[in-house]
Amino acid sequence: VLDKDTTLKLNFNKQLGEVTLYAKTDALDILSDEIGHLIHYMHNCNEQMASKLKAMLADEEISKFKDKKYRHKIEIKKLIRKLSRNQNKDGLWGWWGKSDSELWITNHIIETLLKAEKNGYKFKANKEKISNKLHYLLETEEYSAETAMTSLKILKMLDAEINYKYYIEQIEKSYKDKTNSFITELKLTEVKQFCGLPVDTELLNRYRKTTFFGNVYFSDSNEEETNPFSRYYLKNNEIQTNIIAYHILKNDSTANKNDLLKMRNFFFEQRKTGYWRNTYESSKIIETLLPDLLQSNKKLVEQELTLSGSINKTVTKFPFSTKLKANDSIIISKKGTAPIYLTSFQKYWESNPKSKENNFVVKSYFNTKDSTNILKAGNKVKLIVELKVKKDADYVMLDIPIPGGCSYASKKNYFYNEVHREYRKHKTNIYCRKLNKGTYKFEIELIARYSGKYTLNPAKAELMYFPIFNANNEIKKVIVNSK
């Protein structure tokens, strides 16, 4: 995000392919890119279907704003039906299908379905069941304070008639005489504000920080210093913290609204890989920023981008895109009062991927004699993936390619820790809600059909919501001999 007048120099990796460089001045265009990426995401757990639905509803709002007809209402209705069918008997939702209920996923889905209802769509999920289950859980002693806050938010969204003040007072009592983290204090402030109770936003002033570019965010730096992995917690991380802070600021009549603009630019700064980190974060940020971006439809101040070095050009019309060579070097100068969103990237094909190990170690082999990669056409064989998990991991996805010349002999779930499997033409995806430290084996039944020499691409394990944590084995050759 080039916010103020600034100059920077860009150099690229000479070993990789050509460079794509593009610049935009309309934040709605950035959001539309993210929406498209989210809608076409391959996987479809309940959270991801809800996130896609949020993206489609946002896309529909942008279409209305631009006075265009929205052509994907059928897809919206399909997602609503699928989510409604996956509601568990207790009224809540799990990660995949009707798996064990999880409150954060339920909260995400209810937010989405109620948004769809507000936009004129109907859903068949049972609201009364949800309210009854959450009200019951609020009365149980084992129910944690943090979970109670999420429950109260859902109940408030459903307009349940309960004494919100009483339950919030119980939560505050449970935190009394404790040293609470910033995220805990923030969540309590949010739920009080959401339930119409008075709040003190002085909390935000204590944790207000700015980026190198002057954009605003809120963070407890001490927490990150003591635990650098806290930014990779799914529900309690810097992005989720700032989404909550944004809502509190927006709904506080005494807050500095200029901070909201600078917070929006902070979120755009986080798209360092071209997109936000995962489907959950992406949908939450889109949902948070879109209403204000639609309202702030002001005529853009004239912007100017000057490129010098390998190419010399002054750009005043946006969006702008150009191609550069990998060995090019350019200096970019920006003038104007509104932000310019600048992106550059290179793509390359990894023809000989090496084995990569970290918190995961991945091995794959066939159950043939001596575990060789020589198969016989017409014979059944098992492709076995062995996964060593060095640290307890949540929401793990395995990506297991199928070699050419083979097809599935059967499509079954084998491992008790699997929540779901997806059998695709060229690969199998296996999803595990939690894998404790240890070694696990996964099997896929194949049949070798066509003789020839084939490639078995690396099997990969990754944290689904933080794919930066991943591992894979090496590429292999497979021979299928005739009968």
Disulfide bonds with the S-S distance in Angstrom:
none
